[in-house]
């Protein structure tokens, strides 16, 4: 990561300022809702890994989100991972 950059607290991408990257916020700069962020992360995983099923993409997205400060312990994450 470049000097002066910090990881996005939602997805881990490098950001210059603020806690979240441009992909994890809405048009007002607020963190996207949990379900929206999960869907977008799973969609990105399917694009970057051809042949990945939707279920596996969601599992991988949930695993990734569980390591991020913005989502660690989030009720939506805990509920999805225990079902």
GROMACS elastic network, one bead per residue, 0.5 to 0.9 nm:
[ bonds ]
;  ai    aj funct       b0    kb
    1     4     6  0.84451   500
    1     5     6  0.63292   500
    1     6     6  0.75338   500
    1     7     6  0.82766   500
    1    14     6  0.66204   500
    2     5     6  0.55031   500
    2     6     6  0.83962   500
    2    14     6  0.80667   500
    3     6     6  0.84239   500
    4    15     6  0.86459   500
    4    16     6  0.64421   500
    4    17     6  0.86356   500
    5    14     6  0.57351   500
    5    15     6  0.53749   500
    5    17     6  0.74928   500
    6     9     6  0.87724   500
    6    12     6  0.84317   500
    6    13     6  0.81237   500
    6    14     6  0.54325   500
    6    15     6  0.53872   500
    6    16     6  0.64433   500
    6    17     6  0.76723   500
    6    18     6  0.86164   500
    6    19     6  0.80565   500
    7    10     6  0.84814   500
    7    11     6  0.77710   500
    7    13     6  0.52932   500
    7    15     6  0.58824   500
    7    16     6  0.86819   500
    7    19     6  0.77078   500
    7    20     6  0.78823   500
    7    21     6  0.82688   500
    8    11     6  0.55697   500
    8    13     6  0.51680   500
    8    14     6  0.59519   500
    8    15     6  0.59556   500
    8    18     6  0.81175   500
    8    19     6  0.55880   500
    8    21     6  0.54574   500
    8    24     6  0.83358   500
    8    68     6  0.83741   500
    8    69     6  0.89604   500
    8    70     6  0.88177   500
    9    12     6  0.59931   500
    9    13     6  0.83586   500
    9    19     6  0.56704   500
    9    20     6  0.57470   500
    9    21     6  0.82706   500
    9    68     6  0.56377   500
    9    69     6  0.52939   500
    9    70     6  0.52777   500
    9    71     6  0.82327   500
   10    13     6  0.83551   500
   10    19     6  0.80751   500
   10    20     6  0.62802   500
   10    21     6  0.79403   500
   10    24     6  0.66546   500
   10    31     6  0.81309   500
   10    37     6  0.85538   500
   10    65     6  0.69301   500
   10    67     6  0.89969   500
   10    68     6  0.55464   500
   10    69     6  0.66931   500
   10    70     6  0.50672   500
   10    71     6  0.67070   500
   11    20     6  0.80134   500
   11    21     6  0.79580   500
   11    23     6  0.88095   500
   11    24     6  0.74228   500
   11    41     6  0.83556   500
   11    64     6  0.75240   500
   11    65     6  0.68061   500
   11    67     6  0.89049   500
   11    68     6  0.65190   500
   11    70     6  0.85549   500
   12    15     6  0.86821   500
   12    20     6  0.86143   500
   12    21     6  0.84430   500
   12    68     6  0.71392   500
   13    20     6  0.84261   500
   13    21     6  0.66615   500
   14    20     6  0.88563   500
   14    21     6  0.72191   500
   15    18     6  0.71599   500
   15    19     6  0.76088   500
   15    20     6  0.68986   500
   15    21     6  0.55627   500
   15    22     6  0.83468   500
   16    21     6  0.85016   500
   17    20     6  0.80210   500
   17    21     6  0.84687   500
   18    21     6  0.77672   500
   19    70     6  0.89094   500
   20    23     6  0.80374   500
   20    24     6  0.61524   500
   20    25     6  0.67958   500
   20    29     6  0.84973   500
   20    30     6  0.85982   500
   20    31     6  0.71948   500
   20    70     6  0.89424   500
   21    24     6  0.55841   500
   21    25     6  0.68947   500
   22    25     6  0.57837   500
   22    26     6  0.82077   500
   22    29     6  0.80556   500
   23    26     6  0.80952   500
   23    32     6  0.89070   500
   23    37     6  0.88742   500
   23    40     6  0.89583   500
   24    29     6  0.86710   500
   24    30     6  0.82280   500
   24    31     6  0.58505   500
   24    32     6  0.58527   500
   24    37     6  0.67132   500
   24    40     6  0.89724   500
   25    28     6  0.74364   500
   25    29     6  0.51122   500
   25    30     6  0.50306   500
   25    32     6  0.50822   500
   25    33     6  0.88580   500
   25    37     6  0.89241   500
   26    29     6  0.53283   500
   26    30     6  0.54326   500
   26    31     6  0.62991   500
   26    32     6  0.56093   500
   26    33     6  0.89006   500
   27    30     6  0.74714   500
   28    31     6  0.88760   500
   29    32     6  0.87112   500
   30    33     6  0.89492   500
   31    34     6  0.86026   500
   31    37     6  0.86546   500
   31    70     6  0.87304   500
   32    35     6  0.83081   500
   32    36     6  0.63483   500
   32    37     6  0.59836   500
   33    36     6  0.53544   500
   33    37     6  0.61896   500
   33    38     6  0.86088   500
   34    37     6  0.52125   500
   34    38     6  0.60744   500
   34    39     6  0.86126   500
   34    71     6  0.79191   500
   34    74     6  0.83902   500
   34    76     6  0.68514   500
   34    77     6  0.79718   500
   35    38     6  0.50632   500
   35    39     6  0.61226   500
   35    40     6  0.86024   500
   35    76     6  0.78179   500
   36    39     6  0.51545   500
   36    40     6  0.61681   500
   36    41     6  0.85557   500
   37    40     6  0.51397   500
   37    41     6  0.60205   500
   37    42     6  0.84785   500
   38    41     6  0.51940   500
   38    42     6  0.60790   500
   38    43     6  0.84924   500
   38    58     6  0.70863   500
   38    61     6  0.63326   500
   38    62     6  0.70567   500
   38    65     6  0.80082   500
   39    42     6  0.51771   500
   39    43     6  0.60651   500
   39    44     6  0.86498   500
   39    58     6  0.74702   500
   39    61     6  0.84219   500
   40    44     6  0.61571   500
   40    45     6  0.86090   500
   40    61     6  0.89999   500
   41    44     6  0.50900   500
   41    45     6  0.62248   500
   41    46     6  0.87193   500
   41    57     6  0.80895   500
   41    58     6  0.78577   500
   41    60     6  0.88747   500
   41    61     6  0.57823   500
   41    62     6  0.88253   500
   41    65     6  0.89963   500
   42    45     6  0.50349   500
   42    46     6  0.62724   500
   42    47     6  0.87366   500
   42    54     6  0.72289   500
   42    55     6  0.87669   500
   42    56     6  0.84821   500
   42    58     6  0.50773   500
   42    59     6  0.82135   500
   42    60     6  0.74616   500
   42    61     6  0.55109   500
   42    62     6  0.85812   500
   43    46     6  0.51808   500
   43    47     6  0.63672   500
   43    48     6  0.87284   500
   43    54     6  0.80867   500
   43    57     6  0.73640   500
   43    58     6  0.84585   500
   44    47     6  0.51330   500
   44    48     6  0.61555   500
   44    49     6  0.85378   500
   44    57     6  0.85694   500
   45    48     6  0.51031   500
   45    49     6  0.59124   500
   45    50     6  0.85969   500
   45    52     6  0.78083   500
   45    57     6  0.58257   500
   45    58     6  0.85072   500
   45    60     6  0.79669   500
   45    61     6  0.76033   500
   46    49     6  0.51746   500
   46    50     6  0.60711   500
   46    51     6  0.73217   500
   46    52     6  0.55623   500
   46    53     6  0.72472   500
   46    54     6  0.72263   500
   46    56     6  0.88938   500
   46    57     6  0.61284   500
   47    50     6  0.61617   500
   47    51     6  0.89152   500
   47    52     6  0.85357   500
   48    52     6  0.89426   500
   49    52     6  0.58412   500
   49    57     6  0.89085   500
   50    53     6  0.87788   500
   52    55     6  0.83048   500
   52    56     6  0.63853   500
   52    57     6  0.63661   500
   53    56     6  0.52260   500
   53    57     6  0.61167   500
   53    58     6  0.86049   500
   54    57     6  0.50385   500
   54    58     6  0.61456   500
   54    59     6  0.85813   500
   55    58     6  0.51836   500
   55    59     6  0.62063   500
   55    60     6  0.86821   500
   56    60     6  0.61127   500
   56    61     6  0.84709   500
   57    60     6  0.51356   500
   57    61     6  0.60554   500
   57    62     6  0.85425   500
   58    62     6  0.60270   500
   58    63     6  0.84816   500
   59    62     6  0.51143   500
   59    63     6  0.61403   500
   59    64     6  0.86189   500
   59    81     6  0.81819   500
   60    64     6  0.61583   500
   60    65     6  0.85450   500
   61    64     6  0.50777   500
   61    65     6  0.60262   500
   61    66     6  0.85263   500
   62    66     6  0.60616   500
   62    67     6  0.89178   500
   62    77     6  0.68502   500
   62    80     6  0.79480   500
   62    81     6  0.72303   500
   63    66     6  0.52413   500
   63    67     6  0.70288   500
   63    81     6  0.84657   500
   64    67     6  0.55564   500
   64    68     6  0.69760   500
   65    68     6  0.52008   500
   65    69     6  0.83197   500
   65    70     6  0.80394   500
   65    71     6  0.58380   500
   65    72     6  0.70275   500
   65    77     6  0.78065   500
   66    69     6  0.80456   500
   66    70     6  0.88792   500
   66    71     6  0.61067   500
   66    72     6  0.50082   500
   66    73     6  0.75015   500
   66    74     6  0.85879   500
   66    77     6  0.71438   500
   66    78     6  0.86155   500
   67    70     6  0.88546   500
   67    71     6  0.76050   500
   67    72     6  0.62269   500
   68    71     6  0.56205   500
   68    72     6  0.58261   500
   69    72     6  0.53669   500
   69    73     6  0.86797   500
   70    73     6  0.87024   500
   70    74     6  0.79468   500
   71    74     6  0.50593   500
   71    75     6  0.86805   500
   71    76     6  0.86777   500
   71    77     6  0.70353   500
   72    75     6  0.89720   500
   72    77     6  0.76235   500
   72    78     6  0.85102   500
   73    76     6  0.84604   500
   73    77     6  0.68569   500
   73    78     6  0.63483   500
   74    77     6  0.52881   500
   74    78     6  0.62701   500
   74    79     6  0.86519   500
   75    78     6  0.51037   500
   75    79     6  0.59913   500
   75    80     6  0.85135   500
   76    79     6  0.51906   500
   76    80     6  0.60998   500
   76    81     6  0.85591   500
   77    80     6  0.52172   500
   77    81     6  0.60772   500
   77    82     6  0.86083   500
   78    81     6  0.53128   500
   78    82     6  0.62527   500
   78    83     6  0.88763   500
   79    82     6  0.54521   500
   79    83     6  0.64953   500
   80    83     6  0.56338   500
